[in-house]
Amino acid sequence: MARPFLKWAGGKNWFVNQEYDRLPLQYNRYIEPFLGGGSVFFYMNPEQAILSDINDELINAYICLRDEFESVYRNLHTHQIKNSKEYYYVIRSRRTRTNATSAARTIYLNKACFNGIYRVNRDGGFNVPYGKVKNVIFDKHDLHDSSIALGNVEILCQDFEETIDLAERDDFIFCDPPYAVLNEDNRFVSYTANLFSWNDQVRLSLALNRAAQRGVKILMTNVNHQEVRALYENLYGFELDVVERNCMISSQLNARRVYSELIVTANM
């Protein structure tokens, strides 16, 4: 079975391990507007899918792994051999010349950086420090399985609302947005240079409500915050639930704790 080839802060490995029985068995297309590491996509391995994200570097990595596998892997093998702290910072600062070398750079930095975090500054430059990984291993068989799983998938770099609006009756949307909440500007949402704002949370709720009215199956994970819950509590056909999960992003062990997570569903 294909597995995610990227580690993503806020990734959904915990969801497929703990909450997989919430996922539908029957649906038409699988649609994911906040792709990230794609844990749920790879777990479900759908026959038809639309995957999207606003992060163009991330989307390029998916497209190139699908379409230029050998070239991407050849560059990754070079990174694997040369990996060191000094080499990491050289690659982090380097501009790439082709889409395939850019994809390999993204995957290598994700593997070698601290805790697998993807974070950029306001100019869009990747700025996560080296993770002190002595041996960075890229398994060709696993990467090829991921490439095959992406073979018939439509992969788009665009705003989430455009992707949600593509969904039709009996399609299934899995939605995992960055966790912006009202009056919490410093929350960790730096996945792209353009932060996911509270207005985006509101816009997301409206887009999902339109999709639900079209008969689209929806499952969303989000921050369990009263302002976010209020966006969905009065929408017809939406159901809210709360589960607990471990958060392992922090560098401080005593800051790694159990958090509650909001799950919103419709037409399920």
C-alpha positions in Angstrom: 0.0 0.0 0.0 1.3 3.5 -0.9 2.2 5.7 2.0 2.8 9.5 2.4 6.2 10.5 1.2 6.2 13.8 3.2 5.8 14.4 6.9 3.4 17.3 7.5 2.7 19.4 10.6 -0.9 18.7 11.5 -0.8 15.5 9.3 -3.6 13.0 9.6 -1.8 9.7 10.4 -3.5 9.9 13.8 -6.9 10.1 12.0 -6.4 7.0 9.8 -5.1 5.1 12.8 -7.9 6.1 15.2 -10.9 7.3 13.2 -10.7 5.4 9.9 -14.2 4.0 10.4 -15.6 7.5 9.9 -14.5 7.4 6.2 -17.1 6.4 3.6 -17.0 3.1 1.8 -18.8 4.3 -1.2 -18.4 7.6 -3.1 -17.6 8.9 -6.5 -14.5 11.1 -6.5 -12.2 11.7 -3.6 -11.5 15.5 -3.2 -9.0 17.1 -0.9 -8.5 20.9 -1.0 -5.7 21.1 1.7 -3.4 18.3 0.6 -0.4 18.5 2.9 1.1 15.1 3.4 -2.0 13.3 2.0 -2.3 10.7 4.7 -6.0 10.1 4.1 -5.7 10.0 0.4 -3.0 7.3 0.5 -4.9 5.3 3.1 -8.1 5.4 1.0 -6.3 4.9 -2.4 -9.3 6.1 -4.4 -9.8 5.3 -8.1 -10.6 8.9 -8.9 -9.4 12.0 -7.0 -8.8 15.7 -7.1 -6.0 16.9 -4.9 -5.1 20.5 -4.4 -3.2 23.0 -2.2 -2.3 26.7 -2.5 1.4 25.7 -1.8 3.0 25.6 -5.2 6.2 24.0 -4.0 4.2 21.1 -2.4 2.0 20.6 -5.5 5.1 20.6 -7.7 6.5 17.7 -5.6 3.3 15.7 -6.1 3.1 16.3 -9.8 6.8 15.5 -10.4 6.7 12.4 -8.3 3.8 11.3 -10.5 5.2 12.3 -13.8 9.0 12.4 -13.5 9.6 9.7 -11.0 13.1 8.5 -12.2 14.4 12.1 -12.4 13.1 12.9 -8.9 14.5 9.7 -7.4 17.9 10.2 -9.0 18.2 13.6 -7.3 17.0 12.2 -4.0 19.6 9.5 -4.2 22.3 12.3 -4.5 20.8 14.1 -1.5 20.8 10.9 0.4 24.6 10.3 -0.2 25.6 13.9 0.5 23.4 14.6 3.5 25.0 16.6 6.3 24.3 19.8 8.2 26.4 21.8 5.8 24.9 20.2 2.7 21.4 20.8 4.1 21.9 24.5 4.3 23.4 24.7 0.9 20.4 23.0 -0.6 18.0 25.0 1.5 19.4 28.3 0.1 19.8 27.0 -3.5 17.4 27.8 -6.3 16.6 24.9 -8.5 16.6 24.8 -12.3 13.9 22.2 -13.1 10.6 21.1 -11.7 12.1 17.7 -10.9 15.1 19.1 -9.0 12.7 21.4 -7.1 10.5 18.4 -6.2 13.6 16.5 -4.9 14.7 19.5 -2.9 11.3 19.8 -1.3 11.2 16.1 -0.4 14.8 16.1 0.9 14.4 19.2 3.1 11.2 17.7 4.5 13.1 14.5 5.4 16.2 16.2 6.8 14.7 19.3 8.5 13.7 19.6 12.2 10.7 17.4 13.0 9.5 17.3 9.3 8.0 20.8 9.6 7.2 22.8 6.5 7.5 26.5 7.3 8.3 29.5 5.2 9.0 33.2 6.0 6.8 36.0 4.6 8.9 36.0 1.4 8.1 32.4 0.8 11.6 31.0 1.7 11.8 27.7 3.6 13.4 28.5 6.9 13.3 25.3 9.1 16.6 24.4 10.6 18.5 21.1 10.1 17.1 18.2 12.1 20.4 16.5 12.9 19.4 13.4 10.9 22.6 11.3 10.3 21.1 9.0 7.7 18.4 10.2 5.3 17.0 7.2 3.4 14.7 7.4 0.4 13.3 4.0 -0.3 12.8 3.7 -4.1 10.1 1.0 -3.8 8.0 3.1 -1.4 8.4 6.3 -3.5 7.4 4.4 -6.6 4.3 3.0 -4.9 3.3 6.6 -4.1 4.0 7.6 -7.7 1.7 4.9 -8.9 -1.1 5.9 -6.5 -1.0 9.4 -8.0 -1.1 8.1 -11.5 -4.7 9.0 -12.4 -5.1 11.8 -10.0 -5.9 15.4 -10.9 -3.4 17.6 -8.9 -4.1 21.3 -8.8 -2.4 24.4 -7.3 -5.3 26.6 -6.4 -7.4 28.1 -3.6 -9.5 25.7 -1.6 -12.8 27.3 -2.5 -12.2 26.5 -6.2 -11.6 22.9 -5.4 -14.6 22.5 -3.2 -16.8 24.1 -5.9 -15.8 21.2 -8.2 -17.4 18.6 -6.0 -20.7 17.0 -7.2 -23.3 14.8 -5.7 -21.8 11.7 -3.9 -18.2 12.9 -4.3 -16.4 12.8 -1.0 -14.5 15.9 0.4 -11.9 15.3 3.1 -11.0 18.7 4.4 -8.1 19.5 6.8 -7.5 23.3 6.9 -4.7 25.1 8.7 -6.1 25.9 12.2 -6.7 29.6 12.2 -9.1 30.9 14.9 -10.6 34.3 15.8 -8.2 36.6 17.7 -5.3 34.2 17.6 -2.9 35.7 15.1 0.1 33.8 16.3 -1.3 30.3 15.9 1.0 28.0 13.8 -0.4 28.4 10.3 2.8 29.3 8.4 2.6 26.5 5.8 2.6 29.2 3.0 3.7 32.8 2.8 0.0 33.8 2.7 -1.4 32.8 6.1 -4.8 31.0 6.5 -6.9 33.7 8.2 -10.2 33.7 10.1 -11.9 35.1 7.0 -10.7 32.0 5.2 -12.3 29.9 8.0 -15.6 31.7 7.3 -15.2 31.3 3.5 -14.5 27.6 4.0 -17.7 27.1 6.0 -19.7 28.8 3.3 -18.1 26.7 0.5 -18.7 23.4 2.5 -22.3 24.4 3.1 -22.8 24.9 -0.7 -21.2 21.5 -1.3 -23.4 19.8 1.3 -26.5 21.2 -0.4 -25.4 19.7 -3.7 -25.3 16.3 -2.0 -21.5 16.0 -1.5 -20.2 13.8 1.4 -18.0 15.9 3.7 -15.6 15.1 6.5 -13.6 18.0 8.0 -11.1 18.1 10.8 -10.6 21.5 12.4 -9.5 23.1 15.7 -12.0 22.6 18.5 -12.7 26.2 19.2 -16.0 27.8 20.1 -15.8 30.2 17.2 -15.2 27.5 14.7 -18.0 25.3 16.1 -20.3 28.2 15.8 -19.7 28.3 12.0 -21.3 24.9 11.6 -23.6 24.3 14.5 -26.6 26.0 12.8 -26.0 24.6 9.3 -28.6 22.1 8.2 -27.3 18.6 7.9 -24.0 19.1 9.6 -22.9 17.0 12.6 -20.1 17.9 15.0 -18.0 15.6 17.2 -14.9 16.0 19.3 -12.0 13.5 19.6 -8.6 13.7 21.3 -5.2 13.4 19.6 -1.6 13.7 20.5 0.3 16.7 19.1 4.0 16.1 18.5 5.1 19.3 16.8 6.8 21.1 19.7 10.5 20.7 20.3 9.8 20.6 24.0 8.7 17.2 25.3 6.6 18.8 28.1 4.7 20.8 25.4 3.7 17.7 23.5 0.3 17.0 24.8 -3.2 15.7 24.0 -5.5 18.1 22.2 -9.1 17.9 21.3 -10.0 18.0 17.6 -13.3 19.0 16.0 -14.8 16.6 13.3 -17.5 18.0 11.1 -19.5 15.8 8.8 -22.4 16.2 6.3 -24.3 13.6 4.1 -22.3 10.8 5.7 
